[in-house]
């Protein structure tokens, strides 16, 4: 019998440095850039975010989230036979060694399990979860550690008030295992490279020299308009694959990019915001980490219960988007 894949542990970690809108206003004022708490909150819903210290890398955040997920799953590190880590801010330029391999070493995993990074920006965790689901259902792997980890504060331009106020650092993780009971009910992934220029990291390295900008670029209005339609569509595609109706969804755990995008998605699906896990107000946009961070919050505070149906969905640079419908 082909096994199902099921989430049996969640974990998350935020670096200790909490940066409020007031803190950010003071920082920007040093460069003569004006903003306000009202301006930030009204456009994004964000009141605070966390920044990693200079000596903290994505792998450090990932390890802490992974330890918590493993503890909930009651598994030891060497029980893991595959690590899939989603990040746009890897520990090393060029992405090698992969941050997943660094996490393997820092967790003390000695069984030589496969470890790989996935790059789909803010959709990265959904891409990684869908990949893990396929590996488990193939029968080739039993216990997979899926992580989203980011230090986006390293690549935002603090002279651009339209984007620098949006992003934060953090990590979230889940442990997925082979199960006789359905867990992941459906996944759907998409990409359209023709939209690559509206959300990107445009810099390139040539002969050891940076060409272009080292900072991320985002056309906020273009992303906003595209995201609402795509999230609604992909969520419905996942529901169709699972032969379910939106009314059967207990919780939406979306990418925490912007409260207005999240509200628009809930409205299009005909679901109340009371069914949505919202952490963007305190975490900001943590890219690939945002969905597993929010999922862990909902699990640990008791809102998300075993047996409930959870819709996870996100959009990211590339342009990428995807959804996963899961029974917890």
Helices and strands as residue ranges (DSSP letters): E 4-13, E 17-20, H 21-29, H 37-44, E 48-51, H 58-73, G 77-79, E 82-86, G 93-95, H 99-107, E 114-118, G 121-123, H 124-138, E 143-151, G 152-154, H 161-164, E 169-179, E 184-191, G 193-198, E 199-201, E 204-206, E 209-211, E 216-218, H 220-242, G 246-248, E 251-254, H 259-269, G 273-275, H 280-283, G 287-289, H 290-300, E 309-316, E 320-327
